[in-house]
């Protein structure tokens, strides 16, 4: 059976081969689709792999990390101010 979702920041970060801290930042600043489990005060999270792949499509994640404003989509440029 194929895995369709990721549970927790560790699995989400592993999907992108990045740190948990970076995954948190991408969710906060660039709208990476992460869902919070109801009733856990937002502590427990999960993400659908298909949603993450769609979000990643067309993005240069290295540019996001480096802060290269020219490589970002217009709505993501504003997110750099949140760092």
C-alpha positions as protocol buffer text, in pm:
chain_id: "A"
residue {
  index: 1
  type: UNK
  ca { x: 0 y: 0 z: 0 }
}
residue {
  index: 2
  type: UNK
  ca { x: 133 y: 343 z: -96 }
}
residue {
  index: 3
  type: UNK
  ca { x: 170 y: 607 z: 175 }
}
residue {
  index: 4
  type: UNK
  ca { x: -50 y: 910 z: 104 }
}
residue {
  index: 5
  type: UNK
  ca { x: 17 y: 1126 z: 409 }
}
residue {
  index: 6
  type: UNK
  ca { x: 299 y: 1222 z: 642 }
}
residue {
  index: 7
  type: UNK
  ca { x: 260 y: 1247 z: 1019 }
}
residue {
  index: 8
  type: UNK
  ca { x: 457 y: 1505 z: 1213 }
}
residue {
  index: 9
  type: UNK
  ca { x: 722 y: 1760 z: 1130 }
}
residue {
  index: 10
  type: UNK
  ca { x: 996 y: 1498 z: 1113 }
}
residue {
  index: 11
  type: UNK
  ca { x: 828 y: 1306 z: 828 }
}
residue {
  index: 12
  type: UNK
  ca { x: 730 y: 1627 z: 648 }
}
residue {
  index: 13
  type: UNK
  ca { x: 1087 y: 1760 z: 667 }
}
residue {
  index: 14
  type: UNK
  ca { x: 1222 y: 1421 z: 556 }
}
residue {
  index: 15
  type: UNK
  ca { x: 999 y: 1431 z: 247 }
}
residue {
  index: 16
  type: UNK
  ca { x: 1185 y: 1747 z: 138 }
}
residue {
  index: 17
  type: UNK
  ca { x: 1521 y: 1633 z: 277 }
}
residue {
  index: 18
  type: UNK
  ca { x: 1540 y: 1942 z: 497 }
}
residue {
  index: 19
  type: UNK
  ca { x: 1528 y: 2026 z: 868 }
}
residue {
  index: 20
  type: UNK
  ca { x: 1215 y: 2046 z: 1078 }
}
residue {
  index: 21
  type: UNK
  ca { x: 1290 y: 2413 z: 1142 }
}
residue {
  index: 22
  type: UNK
  ca { x: 1296 y: 2483 z: 768 }
}
residue {
  index: 23
  type: UNK
  ca { x: 968 y: 2293 z: 720 }
}
residue {
  index: 24
  type: UNK
  ca { x: 808 y: 2509 z: 992 }
}
residue {
  index: 25
  type: UNK
  ca { x: 933 y: 2822 z: 817 }
}
residue {
  index: 26
  type: UNK
  ca { x: 804 y: 2709 z: 477 }
}
residue {
  index: 27
  type: UNK
  ca { x: 462 y: 2649 z: 625 }
}
residue {
  index: 28
  type: UNK
  ca { x: 455 y: 2986 z: 800 }
}
residue {
  index: 29
  type: UNK
  ca { x: 614 y: 3204 z: 533 }
}
residue {
  index: 30
  type: UNK
  ca { x: 530 y: 3027 z: 207 }
}
residue {
  index: 31
  type: UNK
  ca { x: 202 y: 2851 z: 275 }
}
residue {
  index: 32
  type: UNK
  ca { x: 323 y: 2491 z: 262 }
}
residue {
  index: 33
  type: UNK
  ca { x: 4 y: 2288 z: 314 }
}
residue {
  index: 34
  type: UNK
  ca { x: 18 y: 2137 z: 662 }
}
residue {
  index: 35
  type: UNK
  ca { x: -288 y: 2037 z: 863 }
}
residue {
  index: 36
  type: UNK
  ca { x: -326 y: 2036 z: 1239 }
}
residue {
  index: 37
  type: UNK
  ca { x: -505 y: 1755 z: 1421 }
}
residue {
  index: 38
  type: UNK
  ca { x: -817 y: 1900 z: 1588 }
}
residue {
  index: 39
  type: UNK
  ca { x: -812 y: 1904 z: 1966 }
}
residue {
  index: 40
  type: UNK
  ca { x: -432 y: 1906 z: 1997 }
}
residue {
  index: 41
  type: UNK
  ca { x: -383 y: 2284 z: 2018 }
}
residue {
  index: 42
  type: UNK
  ca { x: -203 y: 2265 z: 1683 }
}
residue {
  index: 43
  type: UNK
  ca { x: 77 y: 2049 z: 1822 }
}
residue {
  index: 44
  type: UNK
  ca { x: 14 y: 1741 z: 1604 }
}
residue {
  index: 45
  type: UNK
  ca { x: 39 y: 1797 z: 1230 }
}
residue {
  index: 46
  type: UNK
  ca { x: 5 y: 1595 z: 913 }
}
residue {
  index: 47
  type: UNK
  ca { x: 37 y: 1663 z: 542 }
}
residue {
  index: 48
  type: UNK
  ca { x: -99 y: 1496 z: 232 }
}
residue {
  index: 49
  type: UNK
  ca { x: 182 y: 1399 z: -6 }
}
residue {
  index: 50
  type: UNK
  ca { x: -21 y: 1502 z: -312 }
}
residue {
  index: 51
  type: UNK
  ca { x: -71 y: 1851 z: -164 }
}
residue {
  index: 52
  type: UNK
  ca { x: 299 y: 1884 z: -86 }
}
residue {
  index: 53
  type: UNK
  ca { x: 395 y: 1778 z: -439 }
}
residue {
  index: 54
  type: UNK
  ca { x: 151 y: 2031 z: -587 }
}
residue {
  index: 55
  type: UNK
  ca { x: 287 y: 2304 z: -358 }
}
residue {
  index: 56
  type: UNK
  ca { x: 647 y: 2218 z: -452 }
}
residue {
  index: 57
  type: UNK
  ca { x: 574 y: 2216 z: -825 }
}
residue {
  index: 58
  type: UNK
  ca { x: 699 y: 2537 z: -980 }
}
residue {
  index: 59
  type: UNK
  ca { x: 897 y: 2644 z: -674 }
}
residue {
  index: 60
  type: UNK
  ca { x: 1271 y: 2655 z: -644 }
}
residue {
  index: 61
  type: UNK
  ca { x: 1314 y: 2546 z: -283 }
}
residue {
  index: 62
  type: UNK
  ca { x: 1683 y: 2639 z: -292 }
}
residue {
  index: 63
  type: UNK
  ca { x: 1583 y: 2993 z: -388 }
}
residue {
  index: 64
  type: UNK
  ca { x: 1337 y: 3004 z: -100 }
}
residue {
  index: 65
  type: UNK
  ca { x: 1612 y: 2901 z: 140 }
}
residue {
  index: 66
  type: UNK
  ca { x: 1862 y: 3146 z: -1 }
}
residue {
  index: 67
  type: UNK
  ca { x: 1613 y: 3433 z: -9 }
}
residue {
  index: 68
  type: UNK
  ca { x: 1658 y: 3486 z: -385 }
}
residue {
  index: 69
  type: UNK
  ca { x: 1360 y: 3716 z: -437 }
}
residue {
  index: 70
  type: UNK
  ca { x: 1377 y: 3696 z: -816 }
}
residue {
  index: 71
  type: UNK
  ca { x: 1327 y: 3317 z: -817 }
}
residue {
  index: 72
  type: UNK
  ca { x: 1016 y: 3329 z: -595 }
}
residue {
  index: 73
  type: UNK
  ca { x: 656 y: 3357 z: -699 }
}
residue {
  index: 74
  type: UNK
  ca { x: 516 y: 3707 z: -633 }
}
residue {
  index: 75
  type: UNK
  ca { x: 302 y: 3598 z: -336 }
}
residue {
  index: 76
  type: UNK
  ca { x: 606 y: 3434 z: -176 }
}
residue {
  index: 77
  type: UNK
  ca { x: 827 y: 3744 z: -191 }
}
residue {
  index: 78
  type: UNK
  ca { x: 627 y: 3901 z: 89 }
}
residue {
  index: 79
  type: UNK
  ca { x: 694 y: 3592 z: 300 }
}
residue {
  index: 80
  type: UNK
  ca { x: 1062 y: 3676 z: 312 }
}
residue {
  index: 81
  type: UNK
  ca { x: 976 y: 3969 z: 535 }
}
residue {
  index: 82
  type: UNK
  ca { x: 854 y: 3724 z: 799 }
}
residue {
  index: 83
  type: UNK
  ca { x: 1202 y: 3583 z: 864 }
}
